[in-house]
């Protein structure tokens, strides 16, 4: 059963069919009940009309054998006296039920009221009526009768009348319910035949419409399976021209694939660049150690130490980038940017700090690394002076690091934040670094909810502005 309804199409078809089935059953039951109630009401009205016609004749003093309603053409009629004894009945009436008397023939002679036959009529006298008056209320009941050998169900109406010479009488008249039974049976037959056909149509239409609606989803699934198998992130899933939820799903899927492709390409370039950057200091250090092993007097100890330090810094930068890429978030400690800027500038030549007290929330170590990288970059390109300015602008803390060098060309002000990018003319690894400092600085700024941008300083050099939300 789980496999049978394992698809969205099957479940949607089953759900729609069940909902329509419940609605049809409820509507059909309501229609049948309403039809039956209306037809029974019409039969009761006809029976009441017949009963009142006979009651009018009795009130006028018409003898029992002259009553026009006893011919049996309109239905069975009974006339009962106060003791519920039958005094008149329709011709050819053979059997009756549903009235106060099941007799079909009147007694030969009526016994006067109070003859001591044991009948207690104290509670059956009905409402008080004047002679010749007919009761305004009618009582209704269902029963059956057999007239001239034909048995039917009837709706009976009972009307009371006070006569001048025969006392209090009750007239029962019946109207056949054959029309009601026939109409209900016909409606039920139509429903039993039509409802399954309608449910079949609903199920088929739902199945077809759902299949058509989900066809793009199957195309997306097949393409995603092919992308997973081929590992080709350049492929994209088809986007239908329906402008609905499925089209938006396809569009979002393609955006996710594009972001994933960009991330994978970036990771591949990062691994390739890191391998390239690590190869040079490792090869240099190995060469020096091999020369020293063969000729100890030729050992360049200072160069070996310099290559080792450079290799250590590069490994630390790569480790920090890896932690940032893994989603490491800074803490919520308060950091005094003014004090941090002074610490970063301490011991550096030509660096001037102009700072006002400003606090931000984050990692002191990571923010100190940002300032150190910005100062390293500024000193590398400055002619003589580097200026650090810490201030407050609205709800942001701003740290500006400016130099008096040649500045950054407009077209390269975003590219310099890419990893392993160096704009130095000679691309010297000794002087220009590995090209990771600004990339690390921007990643840390973004992790702290801030920004890092490059512009032109008043002195004509480069101006790097770090903007962070205040604590």
Beta strands, then each sheet from edge to edge (+ up, - down):
strand 1: 77-80
strand 2: 86-89
strand 3: 93-97
strand 4: 139-147
strand 5: 150-162
strand 6: 168-176
strand 7: 333-336
strand 8: 351-355
strand 9: 359-362
strand 10: 386-393
strand 11: 396-403
strand 12: 451-456
strand 13: 462-469
sheet 1: 2+ 1- 6+ 5- 4+ 3-
sheet 2: 7+ 9-
sheet 3: 8+ 10+ 11- 13+ 12-
end
